[in-house]
Amino acid sequence: MRGSVLSPFRYSSYTIFWSCAFISNLGTWIRDVASSWVMTHLSTSPLTIALLSFSSSLPIVLFSIPAGYWSDRGDRRKILLLAQGLMVFAAFVLGLLASLQALDEVALLLLCFLMGVGVALNGPAYQTVLSELVPPFEQQKAVLVYYMGLNITRVVGPAVGGFILGLSGAANAFYINAACFLGLIFYYWRWPLPSLPQAEQKSFTSRDLNFLFANHTLKLWGEIFLVSFCASCLWALYPVRGRLELHLESLQYGSLLGFLGLGAFLSVLFAGKFMQPQRTKESLSFAYVIFAAGQLFLAMAETYVVACIGMILAGTGWIVLATLMNMSSRQLTSSNHFKATQLGVFLSVFYLGMSLGSVSWGAIAKLLSTSQALMISSGLLILVGIFKRKYRDKESHI
């Protein structure tokens, strides 16, 4: 197994972490399907439904950088346990209110915001865990294998969520989500990595600030913001298209995200070509156009099958663009001692685009239509992809 992509599983700590993370991610997709399904029953306004994505993204914008700095400065175990505890609490209360039929729009948005706070606190420290569970020569494989597991949950989780919704209702979906966090809580409780001694803690210097605001860094942040702003249209409006306009049943509705996950999983088969450092710009421009094509299919879909094709295309583009942007941010932080803080900046910029985009596309959909909002977003993404490809071609002739 040493030369295999699965070689990180030779390390027991990584295997246990991967298994617990797999279950946790599975529960997250189950909750996403359930919460969007509930919101479409509480409101038919595209803007209100889009606020669901906004409420989950905004905390990541607000708290990712402080969470990353906290992680770099001290005990990551504490911040990870706090984050998991917040998410368990939010999921359990969602289930309780749903079972009592007391869950309204405000409560759903507030609890999704609290869930987002947990995600924000968890993110930067969680991103650094993978690089410490295996030797340096296995780290790239460890990240790839983690994303393979994540893509499997993208396929299975939404379908399971749709099945649970149809079989026993949203409350049980939320309770299952709460239970899925328990594995990671146990892992972090027993995590062997020691806390950073006070004497070894480093201070944030002007050199670190200059790195954050360097020209090439700002270009990367700008591109990440623009692309996530456009891509947020699908995440904000697919519930409107699926539940209210295509009138899908719970299992079909849940499978929409499953087909997006299927596209993401299929893209892993070509990861060896897409993830080569020298092809990053070309792969990103391709991913932007493919994701945009998926949004166009969803915008024009009049049947469930066409919508599924759109989600497969979008999933293929999404995992490539999200992974390569993450890897580009990791490369920027490779020589920096505040890795979690820098990754917190990446998450903050990415989700700033997602949160502002969710509200903006929801407002455009309310003013025009859901399909027109998806088409406008797709057009912008295609322009970004074409510009990036042409910019790459000019650089290659220099």
Buried (B, 14 or more C-beta within 10 A) or exposed (E): EEEEBEBBBEBEBBBBBBBBBBBBBBBBBBBBBBBBBBBBEBBEBBBBBBBBBBBBBBBBBBBBBBBBBBBBBBBBBBBBBBBBBBBBBBBBBBBBBBBEEEBEBEBBBEBBBBBBBBBBBBBBBBBBBBBEBBEEEBBBBBBBBBBBBBBBBBBBBBBBBBBBBBEEBBBBBBBBBBBBBBBBBEBBEEBEBEEBEEEEEEEBEEEBEEBBEEEEBEEBBEBBBBBBBBBBBBBBBBBBBBBBBBEBEBBBBBBBBBBBBBBBBBBBEEBEEBBEEEBBBBBBBBBBBBBBBBBBBBBEBEEBEBBBBBBBBBBBBBBBBBBBBBBBBBEBBEEBEBBBBBBBBBBBBBBBBBBBBBBBBBBBBBEEBBBEBBBBBBBBBBBBBEEBBEEBEEEEEE
